[in-house]
């Protein structure tokens, strides 16, 4: 191979950072290299990354394989000890061209492969300017990194460090650059995006940032947020939900569970009633709003009754896209030291929760049949409506904005008839 190939796991923030990595590596003159940007959110994510590294070595026997990302930050020795790996970079180091210029030679020891500093010492997030997001029609912008909260199940703060925000001016400049390059939809992303601004002068909120973006960059046709913590939503964001048509009617919520005792043991900052109240408030402001959500099945000490509370929360909140994670103990987290459930029971409960999610998705899809929707066509033959419902796009070209009539669904995505289309 020649050039730089990037393999990305995990969240939208990783997707954004992979483009920064590619640009910085190329700036450093790196060639014949595979960069693996890992995720640490579950043990399965780490396993997948290790498998991808082995496959990359088989397919590229003479390339340099450089591993980075959250799993590399939290389990650096695990990857340094892999014979397929030539270097391990931390989450801060991966974004700097100097890191790629200073890579170790081939055949060094596991210790010499490591280029991972203390992420907790990082106090600022430098603005990163990119021109495009490879393979994506929607553009992601990093507005925040790290997390100050310590949920008992989560290892991510140890991979990302403490919360730090990108100054508003830099976010506006990045959005302007991306819209000039043809992106019609912008997604603001971060590790704990709703904590945005607490470390900046004047403490601007995520909602205020979104308002400012839409005012100062009128070429943004569609604005979305990545995963949010509903307990941190402010008045500015509620104003956008109620009154701004360019703010898309879809929110992905970090709920994690629906039982108050489990939420307390998770060290979450909301209770079940808070989640239900928020969803009902938002639906009253914007009836077409749809919700996605993350939920964990089989958390330590979870009883059958507690599990059922999680399942019914998804129904009460009207979640149309439920992301279910079987609980996975992460090294060094408090939850890993709690009384664990049997792995078979965890998988069983995760499967049952996914079935509930599929029923909710089916009801959501059925409710959209017969409606007229605006869709943005992706690169994979599908499109998304304003409320982020998947639609088979037929022969419409990527980046096309189209008005469509929803004619049916197959339980996974919508079918449509195109009424009018505006090509990119």
Residue pairs with C-beta under 8 A, 6 or more apart in sequence:
1 32
1 34
1 60
1 63
2 31
2 32
3 26
3 31
3 32
4 22
4 25
4 26
4 30
4 31
4 33
4 34
4 35
5 33
5 34
5 35
5 56
5 60
5 63
6 18
6 21
6 22
6 34
6 35
6 36
6 37
6 134
7 34
7 35
7 36
7 37
7 52
7 56
8 14
8 15
8 18
8 37
9 36
9 37
9 38
9 39
9 45
9 48
9 49
9 52
9 69
9 71
10 37
10 38
10 39
10 41
10 45
10 69
10 70
11 39
11 41
11 189
11 191
11 226
11 227
12 140
12 187
12 189
12 226
13 140
13 142
13 145
13 189
13 190
13 191
13 226
14 37
14 39
14 69
14 70
15 133
15 136
15 140
16 128
16 130
16 133
16 140
16 141
16 142
16 189
17 37
17 94
17 95
17 128
17 142
18 35
18 37
18 134
19 130
19 132
19 133
19 134
20 95
20 128
20 130
21 35
21 37
21 68
21 94
21 95
22 35
22 134
23 130
24 94
24 95
24 96
24 97
24 99
24 100
25 33
25 35
25 97
25 100
27 97
28 97
28 98
28 99
28 100
28 101
29 100
29 101
30 64
30 100
30 103
32 60
32 62
32 63
32 64
33 63
33 64
33 65
33 66
34 56
34 60
34 63
34 64
34 65
34 66
35 66
35 68
35 94
36 49
36 52
36 53
36 56
36 65
36 66
36 67
36 68
36 69
37 68
37 69
37 94
38 45
38 46
38 49
38 67
38 68
38 69
38 70
38 71
38 72
38 79
39 45
39 46
39 49
39 69
39 70
39 71
40 46
40 69
40 70
40 71
40 73
40 74
40 75
40 155
40 156
40 159
40 330
41 70
41 154
41 155
41 156
41 325
42 325
42 328
42 330
43 328
43 329
43 330
44 328
45 71
46 71
46 75
46 78
49 67
49 69
49 71
50 78
50 79
50 82
53 65
53 67
53 79
53 82
53 84
53 85
54 82
54 84
56 63
56 65
56 84
57 65
57 84
64 86
64 87
64 103
64 106
65 84
65 85
65 86
66 85
66 86
66 87
66 88
66 89
66 100
66 103
67 79
67 82
67 85
67 87
67 88
67 89
68 88
68 89
68 90
68 91
68 93
68 94
69 91
69 94
69 159
70 91
70 155
70 156
70 159
70 160
71 78
71 79
71 159
72 79
72 88
72 89
72 90
72 91
72 116
73 90
73 91
73 116
73 119
73 158
73 159
73 160
74 155
74 158
74 159
74 331
74 332
75 331
76 88
76 90
76 114
76 116
77 110
77 114
79 85
79 88
80 88
80 110
80 111
80 113
80 114
81 110
85 113
86 103
86 104
86 106
86 113
87 103
87 104
87 113
87 115
88 113
88 114
88 115
88 116
89 99
89 115
89 116
90 115
90 116
90 117
90 119
91 119
91 159
91 160
91 161
92 117
92 119
92 122
92 161
93 99
93 115
93 116
93 117
95 126
95 128
99 115
102 115
103 115
104 112
104 113
104 115
119 146
119 158
119 159
119 160
119 161
120 161
120 162
121 161
122 146
122 161
122 162
122 164
123 162
123 164
124 164
125 142
125 144
125 145
125 146
125 164
125 165
125 166
127 166
127 167
127 170
127 171
127 173
127 174
128 142
128 174
129 173
129 174
129 177
130 174
130 178
131 177
131 178
131 181
132 139
132 178
132 181
132 183
133 139
133 140
133 183
135 379
136 378
136 379
137 183
137 184
137 185
137 376
137 377
137 378
137 379
137 398
137 399
138 183
138 185
138 186
138 187
138 224
138 376
138 378
139 178
139 183
139 185
139 186
139 187
140 186
140 187
140 188
140 189
140 226
141 171
141 174
141 175
141 178
141 186
141 187
141 188
141 189
142 166
142 189
142 190
143 165
143 166
143 171
143 188
143 189
143 190
143 193
143 196
143 206
143 209
144 163
144 164
144 165
144 166
144 190
144 191
144 192
144 193
144 195
144 196
144 206
145 160
145 161
145 163
145 164
145 166
145 190
145 191
146 157
146 160
146 161
146 162
146 163
146 164
146 191
146 192
147 154
147 156
147 157
147 160
147 162
147 163
147 191
147 192
147 195
148 157
148 162
148 163
148 192
148 195
149 157
149 192
149 267
149 269
150 157
150 267
151 256
151 266
151 267
151 268
152 265
152 266
152 267
152 333
152 334
152 335
152 338
153 256
153 266
153 296
153 299
153 327
153 330
153 333
153 335
154 330
154 333
155 330
155 331
155 332
155 333
156 191
158 332
160 191
163 191
163 192
163 195
163 198
163 199
164 199
165 195
165 196
165 197
165 198
165 199
165 200
167 200
168 200
168 204
168 209
168 212
171 188
171 209
171 213
172 212
172 213
172 216
172 217
175 186
175 213
175 217
175 220
176 216
176 217
176 219
178 186
179 186
179 217
179 219
179 220
180 219
182 399
182 424
184 220
184 221
184 222
184 376
184 399
184 401
184 424
185 220
185 221
185 222
185 223
185 224
185 248
185 376
186 213
186 220
186 222
186 223
186 224
187 223
187 224
187 225
187 226
188 206
188 209
188 210
188 213
188 223
188 224
188 225
188 226
189 225
189 226
190 196
190 226
192 229
193 206
193 225
193 226
193 227
193 228
194 206
194 228
194 229
194 230
194 232
194 233
195 206
195 229
195 232
196 204
196 205
196 206
196 209
197 203
197 204
197 205
197 206
197 208
197 209
204 212
205 234
205 236
205 237
206 225
206 228
206 232
206 234
206 236
206 237
207 233
207 234
207 235
207 236
207 237
207 238
207 239
207 240
208 234
208 236
210 223
210 225
210 236
210 237
210 240
210 247
211 236
211 239
211 240
211 244
213 220
213 223
214 220
214 223
214 240
214 244
214 246
214 247
220 246
221 246
221 401
222 246
222 248
222 376
222 386
223 246
223 247
223 248
224 248
224 250
224 388
225 251
225 252
226 252
227 252
227 253
227 254
227 294
228 251
228 252
228 253
228 254
229 253
229 254
229 269
229 270
230 251
230 253
230 254
230 255
230 270
230 274
230 275
230 278
230 279
231 269
231 270
231 274
231 278
233 278
238 281
238 282
238 285
240 247
241 247
241 249
241 282
241 285
241 286
241 289
242 285
242 286
248 386
248 387
248 388
249 286
249 288
249 289
249 290
249 386
249 387
250 289
250 290
250 291
250 292
250 386
250 387
250 388
251 282
251 289
251 291
251 292
252 291
252 292
252 293
252 294
252 321
253 275
253 278
253 279
253 291
253 292
253 293
253 294
253 317
253 319
254 293
254 294
255 275
255 293
255 294
255 295
255 313
255 314
255 317
255 319
256 263
256 266
256 268
256 294
256 295
256 296
257 263
257 266
257 268
257 295
257 296
257 299
257 306
257 309
257 310
257 313
258 272
258 275
258 295
258 309
258 310
258 311
258 312
258 313
258 314
259 272
259 302
259 305
259 306
259 307
259 309
259 310
260 271
260 272
260 309
261 301
261 306
262 299
262 301
262 302
262 306
262 309
262 310
263 270
263 271
263 272
265 299
265 300
265 301
265 335
265 338
266 296
266 299
266 335
267 334
272 309
272 313
275 313
275 317
276 313
276 316
276 317
279 291
279 316
279 317
279 318
282 289
282 291
283 289
283 318
288 386
288 387
289 387
290 320
290 321
290 364
290 387
290 388
290 389
291 317
291 318
291 319
291 320
291 321
292 319
292 320
292 321
292 322
292 323
292 388
293 314
293 317
293 319
293 321
293 322
293 323
294 323
294 325
295 310
295 314
295 322
295 323
295 324
295 325
295 353
296 324
296 325
296 326
296 327
297 307
297 310
297 324
297 325
297 326
297 327
297 346
297 349
297 350
297 352
297 353
298 307
298 326
298 327
298 341
298 345
298 346
298 347
298 349
298 350
299 327
299 335
299 341
300 327
300 335
300 338
300 339
300 340
300 341
301 338
301 339
302 327
302 341
302 349
307 349
307 352
307 353
310 353
311 352
311 353
311 356
314 322
314 353
314 356
314 357
314 360
315 356
315 360
318 360
319 357
319 360
320 360
320 361
320 363
320 364
320 389
321 357
321 361
321 364
321 388
322 353
322 354
322 356
322 357
322 360
322 361
324 350
324 353
324 354
324 357
325 350
326 346
326 347
326 349
326 350
327 335
327 341
327 346
329 335
329 336
329 340
330 336
358 411
361 411
361 412
362 409
362 411
364 389
365 389
365 409
365 411
365 413
365 414
366 409
368 385
368 389
368 406
368 409
368 414
369 406
369 407
369 408
369 409
369 414
370 405
370 406
371 405
371 406
372 403
372 404
372 405
372 406
372 419
373 385
373 386
373 389
373 391
373 403
373 404
373 406
373 416
374 385
374 386
374 401
374 402
374 403
374 404
375 383
375 384
375 385
375 391
375 393
375 401
375 402
375 404
375 416
376 383
376 384
376 399
376 400
376 401
377 383
377 393
377 396
377 397
377 398
377 399
377 400
377 401
377 402
378 384
378 393
378 398
379 398
381 392
381 393
382 390
382 391
382 392
382 393
382 413
383 390
383 391
383 392
383 393
383 396
383 402
383 404
384 390
384 391
385 391
385 414
389 413
389 414
390 412
390 413
390 414
391 404
391 406
391 413
391 414
391 415
391 416
392 413
392 414
392 415
392 416
393 400
393 402
393 416
394 416
394 418
396 402
396 418
396 421
397 423
397 424
398 424
399 423
399 424
400 421
400 422
400 423
400 424
401 421
401 422
401 424
402 418
402 419
402 420
402 421
402 422
403 418
403 419
403 420
403 421
404 416
404 417
404 418
404 419
405 416
405 417
405 419
406 414
406 415
406 416
407 415
407 416
407 417
408 414
408 415
409 415
